[in-house]
Structures are given as C-alpha cells and as structure tokens.
Amino acid sequence: MRQLLMFLIVLIGLAAPVSAADDVAAARAIISAQADAFTRDDGAKAYGFAAPGIQGMFTDPESFMSMVRNAYAPVYRHRSFEFTESSTSGGTIEQKVRIVDADGVPWDALYTLEPQSDGSLKISGCMLLKVGQGV
C-alpha cells in the first residue's frame, strides 16, 4: 500500500510539469495565430483570440484592429517575433515575446492568457515596452 501511495505521488509530480509545458505550448500557438491574423489583416480571426474582457472593450473586430494598429504597431507589423520566458500561475499564463518592429526597433511584450469556461485559452492582455526603457 505504501509503495502504491509513493507511486501515485511521483505520477502526480510528473504530470504537473507536462501540463504546464502543454499550457505554454498552447499559449504560444494562440499568440502566433493572432500575430499571423494581424499580418493578414484578418480582424475577425485576431479578435477571436481575445478574452471576453478585451472583446467587451472593443465590441467589434474593426475597432479592435484600429486599437492594435495605433497602440500596438510593433505587434501589428514586425520583422521578428521570438518567444522568451514564460510562467504559469493558477491557470493564467504569462508569455514574454521579443519583437523587432518594422523599423528595426526591439520591443518586449508580455502577454497574459487566461483559461475560459470552455477549456480554451484567450489573450487577456499585452503590455509592450521598448527595450531599454524602464517600467
């Protein structure tokens, strides 16, 4: 019985990192898909990756895309987009991305993604900071 209990504890311990890795992989896929949608000017697709709180602020894909073009130009149009550090806490995923914008200027973006009631992940925020600028 004791061996079975130890075996179960080991299995649970091994399952957690796999789940976190799976969550990070899913988050990266969602961020990449949204970035691809921006590249194709597919507002409906890009808007679909946004969490309900974001969609509530921008009630249609056109207003969402207008905000992205104006406030998140490096995300909207970029030369490179490279995933760096990530972390998970309570289901929320934070993913850092190094972006080089269309003019060659480097930026750091911090995306947050949150699980939804249907089991999907949605982008709930993106903070953008030019590399070398303090917070």
C-alpha positions, 0 to 999 in steps of 0.5 A, spaced: 500 500 500 505 504 501 509 503 495 502 504 491 501 511 495 509 513 493 507 511 486 501 515 485 505 521 488 511 521 483 505 520 477 502 526 480 509 530 480 510 528 473 504 530 470 504 537 473 510 539 469 507 536 462 501 540 463 504 546 464 509 545 458 502 543 454 499 550 457 505 554 454 505 550 448 498 552 447 499 559 449 504 560 444 500 557 438 494 562 440 499 568 440 502 566 433 495 565 430 493 572 432 500 575 430 499 571 423 491 574 423 494 581 424 499 580 418 493 578 414 489 583 416 484 578 418 480 582 424 475 577 425 480 571 426 485 576 431 479 578 435 477 571 436 483 570 440 481 575 445 478 574 452 471 576 453 474 582 457 478 585 451 472 583 446 467 587 451 472 593 450 472 593 443 465 590 441 467 589 434 473 586 430 474 593 426 475 597 432 479 592 435 484 592 429 484 600 429 486 599 437 492 594 435 494 598 429 495 605 433 497 602 440 500 596 438 504 597 431 510 593 433 505 587 434 501 589 428 507 589 423 514 586 425 520 583 422 521 578 428 517 575 433 521 570 438 518 567 444 522 568 451 520 566 458 514 564 460 510 562 467 504 559 469 500 561 475 493 558 477 491 557 470 493 564 467 499 564 463 504 569 462 508 569 455 514 574 454 515 575 446 521 579 443 519 583 437 523 587 432 518 592 429 518 594 422 523 599 423 528 595 426 526 597 433 526 591 439 520 591 443 518 586 449 511 584 450 508 580 455 502 577 454 497 574 459 492 568 457 487 566 461 483 559 461 475 560 459 469 556 461 470 552 455 477 549 456 480 554 451 485 559 452 484 567 450 489 573 450 487 577 456 492 582 455 499 585 452 503 590 455 509 592 450 515 596 452 521 598 448 527 595 450 531 599 454 526 603 457 524 602 464 517 600 467 
